[in-house]
Amino acid sequence: MDRRELADFLRSRRERITARDVGLPAGRRRRTPGLRREEVAQLAHISTEYYTRLEQARGPQASREVLSGLSRALRLSDAERDHLHYLAGTLPVPASGPSREVRQSLLDLLDRLPQAAAVVLSATFDVLAWNPLAAGLLEDFTTVPVRERNLARRTFLGPDSRGQILYGVGDHAEFARHCAHRLRAAVARYPGDAGVTALIRDLRSGSEHFRELWASHDVTDEVMLRKTFHHPAVGPITLNCDVLDIADRDQRVVIYTAVPRSADEEALRLLSVIGTQRMEVAG
């Protein structure tokens, strides 16, 4: 445990967080930047005296529970949280399951892509966030129960799995294999997560197709750079498909764009009118 490094780290992070960031009233004008020590202690559910001793490099070794509370209070990123644990002489707690928290910067990115349809997916294909054009291209996920906002569940168990193709996508078979491959990797990363276990159990019990793919142990993962959607309102629309990996959250941003000055671009522009008028985030 490096008490001085830990103290400096806590102080620097406290001074960069504002009351508004953590939902506290701003109150009277502050003499110093950031939160007060007593505010951090309150948010972390520890005493002000204990937190003050940590910042003065004279506190005892903090427990995992205290470090977790400080991580939440100071709005630390995953990398910063791990660093805090190392400074305190404690191994960081591995993630128990796929993260469902979407960074604000990613939500801002989706909002700044008015000519692209974009969604944020978890490691198990939960749709965590989307922009208005994605609602027009795929569906308005606000009308879908949270549990059903899962592309793997919709592919193998949803109404589209009984005759129709999900969102009219031409590479339905390839996507089904992709789902099985990614889900097998998720099971390996989160073996104790109840949500992952339940999803795989439901897919195996409810879909013969998924059982076949799961039993094949196929580890190929073809990347589809272009997809054709057979949309009920605008007809066939072929789009580029790019995926951004968000490694620290084990999430992916899927972005669909049209070739400039093409008929597909015109169709996508029409969908921007059909789509919902605001970005939604999974509740």
N, C-alpha and C positions, 0 to 999 in steps of 0.2 A: 504494500500500500504506500503510495507516494502522497503524503498529506498535503504538501505544498502544491504539487501539480493539481491535485483534486480541488483544493481551495481556489486556485486561480481559474480553473475550468468552470466551477460553479459560479464564481463571481462574474466572469465574462459572459456567461449565458444569461445570468439574471439581469445584467445591465442592458442586454439587447432586446428583452421582452417587455412589451408595454402592457399596461392594465387592460387596454382594449383587446389585446391579443388573447387574453385569458378570460375575458368576460367580466372583469372587475370595473367598477366605476372609476373614472379618471380622478375624480375628487379635485382637491386644490392643486395648484401648480407644484410640481415636484422639483426638488433641488438637484436631484441626480437622475440620470437616465435609468430606465428599466424599472423593475419591480423592487419593492422594499423586501427586506429579509423576512419580515413577519408575513408578508403576502405569499412568498414562496413556501414558507413553512405551513401556512394555512392550506394552500393548494395540495401540498404533499402529505398532509395529515401528520405532521410531526411538530414538536415544540419549536418555538422561535429560538430558545436557548440552544437546543441541539443543532439547529441549522446554522446558527451563528458560530458555534464551535467548529463546524465543518469548514466554514469559509475562513476561519482563522487558523486552520491547519492544526487544530488541537482536539479534534473530535475522535471518538472511537471508530473502529471499523464499521462501516454502514452495512446493514443487512440487505439482502436482495429486495425485501419489501420496501425498505426506505429508498433504495436506488430506483426502484420502479416508480415510486411516488414522485421522486425528484424529476425523473425523466418525463413524466406526464406534466408536472407543474411547469417545467421549463420548455416544454414543447420540443424536446430533442428529436432529431431524426434517428433512424435506426442505427446509423454509423456512430452518431454522437452518443446514443444510449450505450452501445457496446464499449465505446471509449471510456465512458463514465464507470462502467463496471470494471474495466481493466485498471483504471487509476485507483479504484477502491480495493483492488486485490481480489475481485470476485469475477468468476467467469459469467459472461452474459447468459441470460436465459434464452434458449433457442425458441424461435417462433413455434407455437403449438399448432397453428393452423394457418391457412391462407389469409393474408391481410385483405380486409374489406375497406380499409380507410384509403381514400384517394387524396393525394396531395393537392393543395390549393393551386399550385402551379400547373398541374395537369388539367384541373377544371378550367383554369384561365386559358390554357392552350385550346381546349375544345371550344371554348366560347369565341376564340379568335380564328376559327376555321369555318367561316360562313359558307365557303364553296366546297367543303369536304364533309362527308359523313364520317363521324368518328365515335368510337365507343372505347371504354376502358373495361377490360376483362380481368377477372381474378385468375389464379392458377387453375381453378376448376370450372372456368367458363361462366362464372356469374357475371352478369352485366352490371357493373358498378356505377357507371356514369355514361352519358351520351349527350350529343348535341341535337338541336332541332332537325338538322338534315338527316341524321341517323334515324330519328323517329319517323321521318317521311319515307326513307328507304327501307327500313326494317319494320319497325312498329313503335307505337307510343308505349314505352315500357311503364309509364305511370298507370296504365290500365291493367297491368299484369301483376298478380301477387308476387311479393318479393321472392318467395321460394321458387316460383316458376320463371324468374328472370335468369335462367341458366340455359345456355345454348346447347349444352350436351343433353340436358333433360328434355328440351324442346325437340331436339333432333331424334332422340330414341323413344321418348315417352309421350310427347305432345300430340295434339291432333294432326300435325303435319306428318307424323311418323306413320299414319295409317292411310297412305295413298298419295298425299300431296308432298311436295318438297318444301322444306323450310325456307321461307322468303323467296321461293322460286329460283334458288341458286343452282347453276348448272353443274357445279362440282360437289354435289351432295354426297356422293360416295367417298370422295377424297376427304371431305370435311369430317365424315363419320370416323374414318380411320385416324384422322388427325386428333379427334377428340379422345379416342381410346388410348392413343399413344401418350398424349399429354396428361391424361388422367392417371395412367400407370406411373408416370414420373411424379405426379403430385402425391400419390399414395406412398411412394418411397420417401418423399421429403417430409410428409406429415402423417406418419403411421398411427399416431395416437389421436388424431383429430376426429371427433364424432361426426362432424358435418361431412367430411370427405368419405368416411366409412359409410355413412347413410346414403350418400349419393351413389357410390359404387354398388351398394346392396340393391338400391331401387332400380338401377339400370340393368343389373344382372338378372334380377327377378322379373323385370317387366319387358325386356327386349331380347328376343332371340338373336337379332342382328348384333347387339352389343356383346352378348355372351360369346358369339363366334369370334368377334374381333378381339375380345379380351383373352380368349383361349389361344388365339394364334400367337400371342406375344410378339406381334409385329412392332418393330422399333423404328421403321422408316417414317420420316416426317417430311413429306414433300411440301414445298412452299409454293403456293398458288399466287403468282404476281398479278393476275387479272381474273376477275370474276364477272360472270354475266347473271344479272338478276332479271327474272321475268316478273316485272312489277304490274299489279292489277290496274294501276292508274296511267302509267306512261309506257307500258310494254317493255321489251327487252332493253336493258341498259348495261353496257360493259364498262367496268371501272377498274382502274389500277388499285391494287391492295397492298398497302405497306404496313408493317408491324414494327412498333417500337417497344423494345423490352425495357421494363422498369425493374432492374435487378433487385434493388433494395426492398421492394414491396412484392416481388414475384408477381407482377402484373404486366399486362400488355395493352398498348394503345393501338387499335386497328383503325386505319385511316383509308377511306375510299375516295378516290379522286377520278375525274374524267380527263381525257385528252383534250387540251385546249382547242376551242373552235370546232368541236365535233358535235354530232347529234346527241351523243351521250351527255355532253356538257349542257346542252339545252334541256335535256330531260332532267338532269340533276338540278338545274336552276328552277324548273317547274316544281320539283319535289321540295325545294326550299320554301315554296309558298304553301304546299300541302302540309308540310311538317308542322309540329307544334311550335309555339312561338317562344319557348324558353328552354334552356338546358335543364335537365333533371338529374338528380343524384339519388341512388338507391337509398331507401330508408331502412 
